[in-house]
């Protein structure tokens, strides 16, 4: 059990490598990018209602009951097909075509819909940046947790080795007649406790590696190369993310505000459905003649005024539904603002707390090491008990683990303090 833990089959050697794997394999990032694509498509659809809409159609028709007669074209009188001349006759079968063009002139609802889609696109872009920030923070935390687990597993092995040394010392004292069987049992019990800590620590290490693998998009254990510089991780993240000028510029707040704007414009779009719309339609119809090739039968242009009168209350229902969505978006914005304020305050405070804990843990570890050294010396000369020996050894193991964890917590606190007030743009 004193053999060092087996290294993971795959390891990351630096921050750039780990971040590259996240860019390549993260499903959250792909989903956020797809959400931006959907928002862009929605904006384009909203814009299409305000741009000219042209359509060309063509067809061939034949009367199966009267094969020798030309089939009339829908919308064109038979008398108009020849234009009043006897020299032009519709062909049998009759080939026809039409070109139509529509243009919206006054449609307030369509403009509101375009504004709503534009705000939704801004929200999706800001959400993508927030996903990138959260992925960066999650990756940094996974790396710190893995390195901490590696260190804890190493400390557990050192603790077991010391417990075995104390057990050998107690056994030697018993053989020389200076100790008792109770001393041997006590130190052996301490050895078993150290073994339990080692087994538990190794399992935590495996879970930390698995969590790091999932953060990187790999369904396997991923370790950290011993050459990885954890202390410079904050400086490395600064190359990826930039500090915010103001807390309100955080991407999740921007996304929530844009979502409120989108919901508001969507409500206005529904309300604009009560207003009339004005558009222009133009149609050209043509068909084949004998002699050919054909002729243009009609070319019309019309101004169309559409006034909604009554639609069974459906429009009122849409307005109420979108007003509810607007209210939900506003409440989400307020909740996000509160969460961000608390998160930032907690992150700023955690750095000072972590520094104080590292200082106290360092002092506690030094005192525990000194106590264990003196206790072992006293036991060797017969002035100390096995109980004191076991207690000092257990206290030293706990102090070393606590110091290691406090040091990693300090690194994590500094990362959190930076990334909670940063914008990441990959």
Secondary structure by P-SEA (a helix, b strand, c coil): ccccccccccccccaaaaaaaaacccaaaaaaaaaaaaaaaaaaaaaaaacbbbbbbbbcccccccccbbbbcccccccccccccccccccccccccbbbbbbbcccaaaaaaaaaaaaaaaaaaaaaaaaaaaaaaaaaaaaaaaaaaaaaaaaaaaaaaaaaaaaaaaaaaaaaccccaaaaaaaaaaaaaaaaaaaaaaaaaaaaaaaaaaaacccbbbbbcccccccaaaaaaaacbbbbccccccaaaaaaaaaaaaaaaaaaaaaaccbbbbbbbbbbbbbbcccccccccbbbbbbbbbbbccccaaaaaaaaaaaaaaaaaaaaaaaaaaaaaaaaaaaaaaaaaaaaaaaaaaaaaaaaaaaaaaaaaaaaaccccaaaaaaaaaaaaaaaaaaaaaaaaaaaaaaaaaaaaccccc
